[in-house]
Amino acid sequence: MFRGCTFALLALLVAGCATMDEMREDKLYASYTTSKPAKQVAECIRDEWMRKKYVGSPMSAVLQESPDRYTVTSPGVGSPVEFVDVLKDGHIKQYTMTAIFKGRKELMANAVTTCL
């Protein structure tokens, strides 16, 4: 019974996963602007996320650079649970999975705003 429930839960989680491009289309949680250099803001967000704990567990964060943006991700199983795009023009967009608890979304958003 337990094994069957575990498999069903795993299948549900995988089915609910979205790629980063899919999340960019319809999972915008918040947007911000800054006059600070994009790399500095992205590094700050990564560091702030890594300082946070949620339900007693430390958060993880990864910083990636592309030609037009820096992306800070909080890795999940298979795809990111949440991420922030820090565009090199000063715009910042935060995306989260719909199923994430409100408290976690707010915790991560507060970390973003400290870096603006």
N, C-alpha and C positions, 0 to 999 in steps of 0.2 A: 504494500500500500504506500509506504513512505517513498519508495523508489518511483512509483508511478506519479505521485504528487510532485516529486522533484523534477521529473521529466516534463510534466505539464507546465510547471512554473518556468523552467528553462525555455521551453518552446514559446511561451507567452512573451518572455523577455526578449528573445531573439526576434520574434515577429514584430515587436514594437520598436525595434531599433531603426533609426534613420541615419542616412549618411550625412556628412557635414553639408553637402550641397543641398540635400533635401531640407535640412534644418534651416539653412539660410533662406529658403523659399517661404517657410511658414512657421518658424519657431522663434521669432524675434521676441525677446523678453524685455529688453531695454536698449535705449541708444543714448549716447553721450557725445560731447565734443570736448576737445582739449587744445591748448596751444603748445603743450609740451611736445618734445620729440617723440615720435611713435615708438621707437625702440625703448626709450626710457620708460614710457607708460606700460608697454608690454612686459618688460622685465619686472616692473613694480607689481603688476597684476599677478604674474607667475609667483613671485615671492610671497605676496599677500595670501594667495590661495594655498600655498604650501604651509603657511603658518596656521591656517584654520583647521579646526577639528569639527567633525560632524558625527554625532552619536558616538563620541569617544574615539573615533578613528581619525588619524591625520589625513588631510586631503593630499592629492597629488596634482601636479600641473606640469605641462610640457609646453615649451615655447617653440614655434616653428616660424620661419621667415619665408615669404614668397615675394615676388617683385612688387606687388602693390600693398602688402599688408604683413602684419605680424599676427599670428593666431596663437592664443593661449588656450589649451584644452585641458579638461579634467577627464582623463581616460575612464571609460566604462568597459563593459564586456562587449567587445566587438566594435563599438563605435563610441565617440565621446558622449558623455552625459550632458555636458555643457561646454561652451567655449565662447571666447571673445575674439572678435576681429578688431584689431587696432589698425585702421587704415592710415596710410602715410599722409593723408590730407587732413588728419585731425579728428575724423569721425570714428566712433567706437560703437560696435554693435555686440550685444550680449545675447546668446542663444541658449535655450535650455530645453531638455526633453519635457514634454507635457506632464509626464508622470512623476516628476521630481517634486518633493514636498516643498510647500511654500517657504518654510523656515530655511531650507537649504538655499533656495533661490535668493532669498533676502540676504543671507549670510554672504553669498558669493557676490551679489550686487554691491553690498556695503564695502567689500574688499576692492571692487573696481573703483568706486567713487573716491576712495582714499588716495588713489593714484592719479586722479585728474588734476 
